[in-house]
Amino acid sequence: MDNEKYLKEVLKSQTLSFDGPELAALQQHRADVENLLRDHFSESSPTIRYGGSKAKGTMIRDAYDLDIISYFPNDDTAAGVTLEDIYNNVRTALSKEYMVEQKPSALRIKGNSKENLGVDFHIDVVPGRYTDASKSDVFLYRSSGEKKRLKTNLDVHLNHIKNSGVTEAIRLMKLWRTRNGLSITHFALELLVIKLLKKRQSSSLTEQLEYVWKEMRDNIDNLSIEDPANPTGNDLSDLLSATIRSTLSYVAGTTLKGIEDSGWEAIFGEVEENEDNKTARLKVAASSVVKPTKPWLDYEKGMV
């Protein structure tokens, strides 16, 4: 098959079925978390919404997630006086039922029972406080960086990505990120891909991906990202730190060389159709996926 069809088949293999076990489990955990938060913070009446790759249309089988957004009224103090208090109190509430991994502005939940100890449920809980009674913009606590709070807007984020015209390229870049163990956050990668492809929405997937990788390889020091909900107020520079930039540049170069030497299957693996020719799956062999040596020392964790 030609390269464009091949990439379409890769995308098909990375699409989760609406009635499949992964999304069923995600929906059940979502309901459990929402009930826990509403019970624990009944005095505060938080607004609970959903974000993440499912809401943005960028979900892939290899790295899917759901953000449970828990925003408290601007004049509420029962959930916490400060943003840090809210973050810590939500973490404490979740810890009653889950193992909780702290991220700069989110809380990742995992199983804590004997049967599912440490199992990743693919859910991040994002606590915050509305800036005013309109319930539009929100302040989030941020544990890293100089500023300890971010002003942002969920709807702006979702619309920016959903309506970018390059969600297929984003999904493939997220798969590339996962296969190569890269530490750039999904959020930062999405923003970077959208910015780079702003004038290339009508290009083929092969052209889009090769352009992004060439920019990463050849022009990494000049690339930047901005929060579409607060372009001048939120500093996202730590999401593209020197370590992350050097890693992206190196792996992008290795990827382009892999395509040149062995074709696209060297990057994403072999696609095979099943017996009744209705769906596709991805056959991943260690020998067929780029696994570059890693000259960097530490991965950095950031926003999701």
C-alpha positions as CSV (number, residue, x, y, z in Angstrom):
1,M,0.0,0.0,0.0
2,D,1.1,3.6,-0.5
3,N,2.4,5.7,2.4
4,E,-0.7,7.7,2.9
5,K,-3.0,4.6,3.0
6,Y,-0.5,3.0,5.4
7,L,-0.7,5.9,7.8
8,K,-4.5,5.8,7.6
9,E,-4.4,2.2,8.6
10,V,-2.1,3.0,11.5
11,L,-4.7,5.5,12.7
12,K,-7.5,2.9,12.3
13,S,-5.5,0.4,14.4
14,Q,-5.1,3.0,17.1
15,T,-8.8,3.8,17.3
16,L,-10.6,2.5,20.3
17,S,-14.1,1.0,19.8
18,F,-16.9,2.9,21.6
19,D,-18.1,-0.4,23.0
20,G,-14.7,-1.8,23.7
21,P,-13.3,-2.8,27.1
22,E,-10.9,0.2,27.3
23,L,-13.6,2.9,27.1
24,A,-16.0,0.9,29.2
25,A,-13.4,0.8,32.0
26,L,-12.7,4.5,31.5
27,Q,-16.4,5.4,31.8
28,Q,-16.8,3.3,35.0
29,H,-13.7,4.9,36.6
30,R,-15.0,8.3,35.5
31,A,-18.3,7.7,37.3
32,D,-16.6,6.5,40.4
33,V,-14.3,9.5,40.6
34,E,-17.1,11.9,40.0
35,N,-19.2,10.4,42.8
36,L,-16.2,10.5,45.2
37,L,-15.6,14.2,44.5
38,R,-19.2,15.2,44.7
39,D,-19.6,13.4,48.0
40,H,-16.4,14.7,49.5
41,F,-16.9,18.3,48.4
42,S,-20.7,18.4,48.7
43,E,-20.5,21.9,50.4
44,S,-18.6,23.3,47.5
45,S,-20.7,22.0,44.5
46,P,-17.8,21.7,42.1
47,T,-18.3,21.8,38.4
48,I,-17.1,18.5,36.9
49,R,-16.4,18.2,33.2
50,Y,-14.3,16.1,31.0
51,G,-11.3,16.8,28.9
52,G,-8.2,15.0,27.8
53,S,-7.6,13.2,24.5
54,K,-11.1,11.7,24.4
55,A,-12.7,15.1,24.4
56,K,-10.1,16.6,22.0
57,G,-10.4,13.8,19.4
58,T,-6.8,12.9,19.7
59,M,-7.1,9.6,21.5
60,I,-4.8,6.6,20.5
61,R,-4.9,3.1,21.8
62,D,-1.3,3.2,23.0
63,A,-1.7,6.4,25.1
64,Y,-5.3,7.4,25.9
65,D,-6.5,9.4,28.8
66,L,-9.4,11.3,30.3
67,D,-9.1,14.5,32.3
68,I,-11.7,15.0,35.0
69,I,-12.0,18.7,35.5
70,S,-13.1,19.7,39.0
71,Y,-13.5,23.4,39.2
72,F,-14.8,25.2,42.4
73,P,-16.7,28.4,42.5
74,N,-14.6,31.6,42.7
75,D,-16.1,32.5,46.1
76,D,-15.9,29.0,47.7
77,T,-13.4,28.4,50.5
78,A,-14.7,25.0,51.8
79,A,-12.6,23.1,49.3
80,G,-9.5,25.2,50.2
81,V,-8.5,28.8,50.8
82,T,-5.7,28.8,48.3
83,L,-5.2,27.0,45.0
84,E,-2.5,24.8,46.6
85,D,-5.0,24.0,49.4
86,I,-7.6,22.9,46.8
87,Y,-5.0,20.8,45.0
88,N,-3.9,19.1,48.2
89,N,-7.4,18.5,49.5
90,V,-8.5,16.9,46.2
91,R,-5.4,14.7,46.4
92,T,-6.3,13.7,49.9
93,A,-9.9,12.8,48.9
94,L,-8.7,10.7,46.0
95,S,-6.1,8.9,48.2
96,K,-8.9,7.2,50.1
97,E,-9.7,5.1,47.0
98,Y,-6.7,5.4,44.7
99,M,-2.9,5.6,44.5
100,V,-2.3,9.2,43.4
101,E,0.6,10.4,41.3
102,Q,1.2,14.2,41.6
103,K,1.7,16.2,38.4
104,P,2.3,19.9,38.2
105,S,-1.4,20.8,37.8
106,A,-3.1,17.4,37.8
107,L,-3.5,14.2,39.8
108,R,-3.1,10.8,38.1
109,I,-5.1,8.0,39.7
110,K,-4.0,4.3,39.8
111,G,-5.4,1.2,41.5
112,N,-4.6,0.7,45.2
113,S,-6.4,-2.7,45.8
114,K,-4.7,-6.0,45.9
115,E,-6.2,-6.9,42.5
116,N,-5.1,-3.8,40.7
117,L,-2.3,-2.3,42.7
118,G,-0.6,0.4,40.6
119,V,-2.7,-0.2,37.5
120,D,-3.0,3.1,35.5
121,F,-6.6,4.0,35.0
122,H,-5.7,6.6,32.3
123,I,-7.4,9.4,34.3
124,D,-6.0,12.8,35.5
125,V,-8.1,14.8,37.9
126,V,-7.5,18.6,37.4
127,P,-8.6,20.8,40.3
128,G,-9.0,24.5,40.0
129,R,-11.0,27.6,40.9
130,Y,-13.1,29.8,38.6
131,T,-11.8,33.3,38.3
132,D,-15.3,34.8,38.6
133,A,-19.0,34.0,38.6
134,S,-19.1,33.6,34.8
135,K,-17.4,30.2,35.2
136,S,-15.3,30.6,32.1
137,D,-11.6,31.2,32.9
138,V,-10.0,29.3,35.8
139,F,-7.0,29.4,38.0
140,L,-5.0,26.1,38.3
141,Y,-2.3,25.5,40.9
142,R,1.1,24.7,39.4
143,S,3.7,23.0,41.6
144,S,6.6,23.7,39.2
145,G,7.9,26.8,37.6
146,E,8.2,30.3,39.0
147,K,4.5,31.1,38.9
148,K,2.4,29.0,41.2
149,R,-0.8,29.5,39.3
150,L,-2.0,29.4,35.7
151,K,-5.0,31.2,34.2
152,T,-6.6,29.1,31.5
153,N,-9.8,28.0,29.8
154,L,-10.9,24.4,29.1
155,D,-13.2,25.3,26.2
156,V,-10.5,27.3,24.5
157,H,-8.1,24.4,24.7
158,L,-10.6,21.9,23.4
159,N,-11.7,24.0,20.5
160,H,-8.1,25.0,19.6
161,I,-7.2,21.3,19.2
162,K,-10.5,19.9,17.9
163,N,-10.8,22.5,15.2
164,S,-7.1,22.6,14.3
165,G,-7.6,20.6,11.1
166,V,-4.6,18.4,12.0
167,T,-5.9,16.0,14.6
168,E,-4.8,13.0,12.5
169,A,-1.3,14.3,12.4
170,I,-1.5,14.9,16.2
171,R,-2.6,11.3,16.8
172,L,0.3,10.0,14.8
173,M,2.8,12.3,16.6
174,K,1.5,11.1,19.9
175,L,2.0,7.5,18.8
176,W,5.6,8.5,17.8
177,R,6.1,10.1,21.2
178,T,4.9,7.0,23.0
179,R,6.9,4.5,20.9
180,N,10.1,6.5,21.5
181,G,9.5,7.1,25.2
182,L,9.6,10.9,24.8
183,S,8.9,13.1,27.8
184,I,7.3,16.0,26.1
185,T,3.8,16.3,27.4
186,H,0.8,15.6,25.2
187,F,-0.4,19.1,25.6
188,A,2.9,20.6,24.5
189,L,3.2,18.3,21.6
190,E,-0.3,19.1,20.5
191,L,0.4,22.8,20.6
192,L,3.7,22.4,18.7
193,V,2.2,20.3,15.9
194,I,-0.7,22.7,15.5
195,K,1.6,25.7,15.3
196,L,4.0,24.1,12.8
197,L,1.2,22.9,10.6
198,K,-0.9,26.0,10.7
199,K,-0.3,26.7,6.9
200,R,-0.1,23.0,6.0
201,Q,-3.6,21.7,7.0
202,S,-4.3,20.5,3.4
203,S,-1.0,18.7,3.0
204,S,-0.9,14.9,3.1
205,L,-0.1,13.1,6.4
206,T,3.3,12.0,5.1
207,E,4.2,15.7,4.2
208,Q,2.9,16.9,7.5
209,L,4.8,14.5,9.7
210,E,8.0,14.9,7.7
211,Y,7.8,18.7,8.0
212,V,7.3,18.5,11.8
213,W,10.3,16.2,12.2
214,K,12.5,18.3,9.9
215,E,11.6,21.4,12.0
216,M,12.4,19.5,15.2
217,R,15.7,18.2,13.7
218,D,16.9,21.4,12.1
219,N,15.2,24.3,13.9
220,I,14.5,23.1,17.4
221,D,16.0,26.0,19.3
222,N,13.6,28.5,17.5
223,L,10.4,26.6,18.2
224,S,8.0,27.8,20.9
225,I,4.5,27.2,22.1
226,E,1.8,29.4,23.8
227,D,-1.2,28.6,25.8
228,P,-4.1,29.5,23.5
229,A,-6.2,30.5,26.5
230,N,-3.6,32.8,27.9
231,P,-0.8,33.4,25.4
232,T,1.1,36.1,27.3
233,G,0.2,35.2,30.9
234,N,1.2,31.5,31.0
235,D,4.9,30.7,30.6
236,L,5.1,27.3,29.0
237,S,8.9,27.4,28.4
238,D,9.6,24.6,30.8
239,L,7.5,22.3,28.7
240,L,10.1,22.8,26.0
241,S,13.2,22.7,28.2
242,A,16.7,22.2,26.8
243,T,16.6,18.5,27.6
244,I,13.3,18.0,25.8
245,R,14.4,20.1,22.8
246,S,17.6,18.1,22.4
247,T,15.7,14.8,22.7
248,L,13.1,15.8,20.2
249,S,15.8,16.9,17.7
250,Y,17.8,13.7,18.1
251,V,14.8,11.3,17.8
252,A,13.3,13.3,14.9
253,G,16.6,13.0,13.0
254,T,16.7,9.3,13.7
255,T,13.1,8.9,12.6
256,L,13.7,10.7,9.2
257,K,16.8,8.5,8.7
258,G,14.7,5.4,9.4
259,I,12.1,6.4,6.8
260,E,14.8,7.1,4.3
261,D,16.5,3.7,4.9
262,S,13.6,1.4,5.6
263,G,10.3,3.1,4.9
264,W,7.4,4.2,7.2
265,E,6.9,0.7,8.7
266,A,10.3,1.2,10.4
267,I,8.6,4.0,12.4
268,F,5.1,2.6,13.2
269,G,5.3,-1.1,12.5
270,E,3.5,-3.4,10.1
271,V,-0.2,-3.1,9.6
272,E,-2.2,-6.2,9.0
273,E,-5.9,-6.6,8.2
274,N,-7.9,-9.3,10.1
275,E,-9.5,-12.3,8.5
276,D,-12.8,-10.6,7.5
277,N,-11.0,-7.6,6.2
278,K,-13.1,-5.1,8.2
279,T,-10.6,-3.8,10.7
280,A,-6.9,-3.2,10.9
281,R,-4.5,-3.9,13.7
282,L,-0.9,-2.9,14.2
283,K,1.7,-5.5,14.5
284,V,4.6,-4.1,16.5
285,A,7.9,-5.9,16.5
286,A,10.9,-4.6,18.3
287,S,12.9,-4.8,15.2
288,S,10.4,-2.7,13.2
289,V,10.1,0.3,15.5
290,V,12.8,3.0,15.9
291,K,14.5,2.5,19.2
292,P,17.3,5.1,19.3
293,T,20.0,5.1,21.8
294,K,19.3,7.9,24.3
295,P,22.1,10.5,24.8
296,W,20.1,12.3,27.4
297,L,20.1,11.5,31.1
298,D,16.8,12.4,32.6
299,Y,13.3,12.7,31.5
300,E,11.3,15.7,32.7
301,K,7.7,15.5,33.7
302,G,5.2,18.2,32.9
303,M,1.6,19.1,32.2
304,V,-0.8,16.7,30.5
